[in-house]
Amino acid sequence: MSREQLEELAWRLHELARLLANRAGEDSSTSSRPPSSDNPYRRQERGKPVAADSDGAAAESSDTAPEKAGKPDKNRTAKGSGKQPGAKGHWRCQPIVVSREVAHAPMVCAACGAALGPDLKRRCVSAHDSLELVRGDMALQVTATRHSYFAVRCPCGDDNVERPRVGLSSLIEGRKRNLRMSERCLVGPMLATFIAALSLRCRLSRRKIQEFLRDWLDLELGVATIERCIHEFGLASEPVVERLIEDVRAADIVHLDETPWYQRGVLLWMWVAATAATIVYRIGSRRKEELAALIGDAFLGWLVTDGYGAYRDHPRRQRCLAHLIRKALALAEGYYGAGSGFGRDLVRDLRRLIVRVHDGADADALERLTTRIKWNCQCNRHEIEKKVRDLAGEILNDWDAVIAFVSDPNLPPTNNDAERALRHAVIARRISFGTRTDEGSRFYAAGLSVIDTCRRRGVEPWEYACSLIAAARANLTLPIIPANAAA
């Protein structure tokens, strides 16, 4: 090459390196990229003070932009979320038109055990109106029912008073008003289930749910009431999830995966454990304690997982080959010299191994194919390119888990089941940016677990959710999700 060609090539390489370096440093705050594309481990660095330059001057003036300079604004006071103390309240402006009345009276005397017939004198002690959603043939209608509670005096002289029953409660230290489920509620079980469905499945915000109810059902509900309905479903689902975890621990094959989740901007992780009949979600840290909370310390079945180190202590495990194939594709399509050929061979052989195990090939052919994959990795374990030797070493270090499905065709070669289960939560995270409290994270994960398990078992999820909320409000035994509904 001539001097001019070398200078032009060096200039192009310099420009390419500068372009790639600038692109690597960009995020959603410095480009048009969406926030979901940011590195989850670096999101907490936002808002930190900007370093001063060589002249000692800050990148941003603290007098004109104290927040951008990383310094708190003394003129602003910290305040909590929601309506502030002393703010003007909002009251119901839509009248409730009652369509029917339901009388609740004691039937048996608590003192003597005598039957309290309708001929005895009654007096009304309390009443409340309840809005309920009626599902008809191709129609939805909101009706109002007035529930009246009576007191009856027994001939023995004892006053028997019927009151709304109180069910589950969520107690948070320091909170002004705790969540307590009760039959005395403005929103009925089916309407509360409908609101929870709009939030958990349709991924609508509280304001959007309020707008939907007003525009399409002519129903005015406050945001706090909508929030309460969603949390009631999560609270009622938690005892059911405890039973589902027992089903997961008794399963033969469990798919596990995790994805980043944010709780008030703090990086957490959403775990999922999926079996043939059960799906359980959990939001917490990425430590092994979260894994033990899902499958226990004495799990004897098979795990189908990716390459995360927390899974590697389990002796019976199938490594997801789809993850390895994607890494090999990155080598095959990149500029890695001989490493690109290793990537192409690995993609071809892993895909061929999956097909041959599925088709029931003979043991000799499978052994030849697995031997070739292992030999190819051994030849590239000390390659100059770091990504090439890392992939080869990763496969060799986890070799038994990579080929476990060869000797047991019932094992799936990929972790697609768990990844598909997490897809809905990932979309919700990108829209809502996660949850805000520990209680909200627990309720969100419990609600998703119940909904997805119902769908997997062939149970109509919203009918079950309605009965679940009604039982939790009345302090009755919670219904279980049938295990053989699909059959």
N, C-alpha and C positions, 0 to 999 in steps of 0.2 A: 504494500500500500504506500502511496505517496504521502508526503507530509501534509498536504491539504486534506486528503482523505482521512488521515489519522486525526487531524484537528477537528474535522467535522464530526467524526465518530465520537471523539471524546466529548465534544460539546453536546451531542445528542444524549449520550449517557449521563452527562451532568444534569441536563434538563429533566431527564426521566427520573433520576435519583431524587432531585429536588421535588418533582411532582409527587412521587410516591411518599416522600417524607412528609410533605404538607398534608397529603390525604390521610396518612396514618395518624396525624395529630388532630384531625377534625372530629367533632362530635355534634350533637344536636344543638349545642349552644353557639357553635361557630360555623354552622352550615345549615343547609336545608334538610338534613337527615332527620328522620323521626326519632324521638327519644328512645324507642324500643331498640334501636340499633346501637346504643351506647354500651360500653363495657359495664356489666353490672357491678364489678368490683371497684370501679372508679367513680360511680355516681355520687358517692358520699363526699367526694372531694370538691363538689360544686359549692360555691359560696365562701370558700376559704380566702384569706387575704392574698392579694396579688403581690408577688415579690417585687422589690424595688430594683431599678435599673442600676447601671454602673455609676451614674451621677448621684445616686441616693434619692432620686425622685420616684414616687409611687406611680404605678401605671394609671391609676385613676385618682382624681382629687377627692380627698375625704370630705372637703367642704361642700362640693357640689353633688357628690354621689356617695354617701356614706355606706350604703348597702353594697354597691359594686366594689368598694374598697375593702370589704370584709369587716367593717366596723359597724356596730349597732347604732341606730339612729336614736339619740336621746329624747327626741320629741315624740317618738312613737312608744306606746305602752303595749306590753305583751298581753294578749287576750286569748281566751280559749275559743274553740269552734262553737258554732251554733248561736242561738239567740243570747244576747248579753243581758245580765241582770238590769232591770229597770226599763228595758225596751218595751215598746207598745206591743201588746198581744193581738192575736187575731181570733175572732169568734165565728162560729158557724152562722152563715147568712142564708143557707139553703134549708128550708123547712123539711122535716122528715114526715112523710105521709105514711102512716101505719096501715098495712093491709090486713093484718091479723093479729090476734092476741093469744098468748099462751100463759096459762095460770100454773103456778108452781106452789103446791101446798103440801104440808107434811101428811103422810099416810098412816103412820104409826106413832103412838105416844112414846116419847123417850123415857118416861118415868114408869108407867105401868104396862106398856106394850100393847095397849088396846088399839083397835083400828079406829082411825079418825074418818068417819064417813062424811059425805057432802052435806048432811043435814045439820052439822054443827056450825056454829057461827064463825065466820072468818073476818079478818081485817087485813087490809093490804099494808105491808110494812115498807116495801120498796118496789121499784120498777125501773126498767131501762129498755131502750130501743136498740135493736141490733139489725144491721144491714147485711143481707146475705145475697150471694150470687146464685141464681137458679139457672142450671144448664138444661136447655130444652133441645128439641130437634132443630139444629141449625139456628139456634137463637140463644142469646144471653140476656138475662134480665135481673136487675137488682131490686129486691123487695125488702120492706121494713117490717119487723116483727117486734111487738111490745111484750116483754117478759115481766110478769107481775108475780111477786112473792108474798105469800100470805102467812099469817099466824093463826093457829087454831088452839082454842082452849079445850083441853080434855075434861070429861066429867070428873076426873080425879083432882082437878084444880091446877094442873101443870100447863103452862103456855109452851106450845111447840111452834117454833119459827123456822120457816124455810128460807135459806139464804143461797146466793150464788156460790158455787164451790170454787176453791182456789187450788191451783195445780202447781206446776214447776215454777221455779224462780231462779234468777241469776243474780247473785249478790257480789257487788264490786265495792271494795273498801274505798271510802271517800266520795262515792257517787251520791248525788242528792236524791235520786229516785231510781231504785232498782227495778229491773224487769221482773214482773210477777204475772204469770198467766192465770186468768180467771174467766169464769163464764160470764161475768159482768164486763162485756166488751162491746164496743160500737161495731166492730167488724166481725162478721161471722166466720166460721172455719173455712168454707169454700171461697169466700171473697178474699180472706187472708192467703189462702193457697194460690189464688189467681195472682195476687200481688207478688207473692214470692216467685211464681213462675215468670212473671215479667222481669224480675230482677235477675234471677239465677240463670234462666234459660235464654231469655231474650236480651239480657245484658243492658236493660234500660236503667238510667239513673233515677233517683227518687223524684226529681223534678219532672222527668219525662213520664214516669208512671202517673204522677199527679195530673199532668196534661192529658195523658191518654184517658184516664178515668173521667175527666171533666168533659172532654170532647166527644167520646164515644159512648159513655154510659151515663152521662149527665150526673156525675157523682162528684161531690166536693169532699176531698179528704186532705188533711194536713200532711206535711212531710214527716212530722214526728209519728203520726199514726201509720203511715206507710212503712217507716223504719221499724216500728214496733211489730208489724205483721211479718216482716222479713226475719227479724230476730226471733220471733216466736217459733217460726218454722225451724230455724237453726237450733234453738234451745230444745225443742221437742225431738229433734233428730239425734242429739248427742247420745242418749241412752241406747238408741237403735244401733248407732255406729259401734258401740262397745260390743254388741253381739256380732256385728259384721266382722270385727277384728278377730274374734274367736273363729269365725268361718275361714278367714284368710290363713290363720295359723294352722288350721287343720287341712288345708288344701295340699294337693300333690305338686302343683306347678303354680308359681306366683311370678308375675311380671312386675318389676320395680323400675321406677324412673323418678327423676326430680327435675324441677325447673325453677329459675329465680322467681321470687315473689317479694313484694314490697309492702311493708307495714309502716305507714306514716313516713315513707322515705327510707326506712332502714331495710337493708337487704336480708331477706329470709329465703326459705326454699319451700316449695310445695312438693310433697312426696305423693306418690300414688302406688298402691298395691292392687293389682288386677288379677283375678282368677277367672275360672270359667263361669262363675255365678255371682261374683262379688267384686265391687270396686270401692276402695277406701282411700280418701284423701287426708292429708295431714300437713299443716303449715308449721314450720319450725326452723331450727338451724340445720346445717348440713353435717352435723356430727353423727357418729354411729348410734348415739342414744335415740335419735329419731327413728332410725331403722329398727332398733330393738323394740321400740314402742309399737311398731306395725306388725312385725313378724315374731317378736319374742326372742328369747335367748336360746330356746331349745327347738327351733324350727327344723324339721327333718325332711322337708320336701325339696324340690328343685327351684332355684331362682334363675330367672332369665333377666339379665341386666346388661348395662353398658360397662365401660372399663373403669368406673369410679372405684377408688381404692377401698371405700367402706364396704363394698360387697365381697372383696376378695378373700376374706377369712372364712366364708361359708364353703364347706367342702363340696357340695353338690350344686354346681352352677353352670349355666349355659351362657356364653358370651355372645352378645348381639353381633352377628356378622355384617349387618347393614352398616354399622358404624365403621368397621374395618374396611369395607368395600369403598365407602366414601373417602376415607383417608388414602386408600390406594389410588382412587381416581384423581385425587389432588396431586399425587406424585406422577401419575401417567400423563396428566395434562399440563404439568409444570416444566420448568427448565432445570432438571436435575441430572442430566447426562445419563449415565447408566442406571441411575435410580428410577428414571421414567420407565425403562423397560421392566424393572422389578415391579413397579406399580401396575403396569399392564398385565404382566403374568399373574400377579396376585388377584386382580379383579377377575380375570378369566377363570382361574382355578377355584376361587371361592364361589363364584356363581355356578360353576359346573358341579361343585361339591353339593350345593343345595339342591340342584336339579336331580342329581343322581341318587341322593338319599331319598328324595321325594318319590322318584320312580322305582325305588327298590332295587338298585344295582347290587351286583354280587360283592362279597366282602373283599375279594382280591382287587377288584377295580377301585373300590373306595380306599383300600390301603395304599395302592400305588399313587392315588391322587393326593392323599394326605401326606405321604412321604415326600412327594415333590414340593408341596407347599412348605413343609418344614425345612427341606434342604435349601430351597430358595431363600428362606428367611435366614438360615445359618450363613449362607454365602454373603448376605448383605448386612450382617449384624455389625460389622466394623467398617462400613462404608464411610467415606469422607463426609458426605452430606448428612447433616444432623437428623433431618426429618426421615431420611431413608433408614438409618440405623435405629432411630427411635421406634418406627413402625415394626421393623423386623424384631427388635428386642421385645416390644410389647406383645407380639404374637407368641414368641417363644416362651416368655415368662408366664403367659396365661394359656399355654398350649392345651392343657386338659379341658379347660372351660371352652376353648374354641371348637374342639371337635367332639364335645360331649353328645351332641345330637346324632352323631354317626352311629354310635352303639345303641342309642335309644331313640328310635324314630318318632316317638310321641313328643319329644321335646321340640319346640319351635326354634328355628335357627336365628330368628330376629326378635327384637323387643317391640315390635310394631303395636302390640296390644296396649302396652302402657303408654306409648307415645300418642296413640290415637285418643286415649282417655284424657291425656293432658292438653290436647289441642284446644278444647273449649275453654279451659282455664287460662291458657296463654292468650287467647283472643280477649277474654275479659280483663286480663292484666293490662294489655295494651290500651284498652279503652278507659278503664277506671284507675289505672296506676296502683292497683292493690287495695289493701284494706287499711284501716286507721287504728284499730285497737286489737288487743289480744282476744277480746270477746268476739269482735267482728270476724277475725281470722278463724276462730274455732267454729262459729256458726256457719260461715261460708263453706268451710271444708266439710262439715257435717251435712249440710243441706245437699251439696253436690254428691256426697257419698250415697245418700238415700235415693236421690233421683236416678243416678246412673245404675245403682244396683237394681232398682225396680225395673228399669228398661232392660237390663241384662237378663233378669229372671222372667220377663214377660208380664210384669205386673203394671197395671195402669197407675202411673206415678202420682197423678193429682188426686184421684180418689183415695189412694192410700195416704197422701199428705193431709187431706181433709180430715180423715178419721184420726190421724196422728195428732193433729192440732186440737181436735175436739176432745180426745182422751187426755191430752196433757193439760188442757184447761180445767177439766173436771176432776183431775187427780185420779184417773182410772188407769188400769193396766194398759200400757202402750201396745198396740198391735205389732206383730212381727211381719216381716216381709216373707211371703211364702217362697219356699225353696224350689218347688216343682211346678210353678205356675206356667212356665214355658212348655212343659210336657203336657 
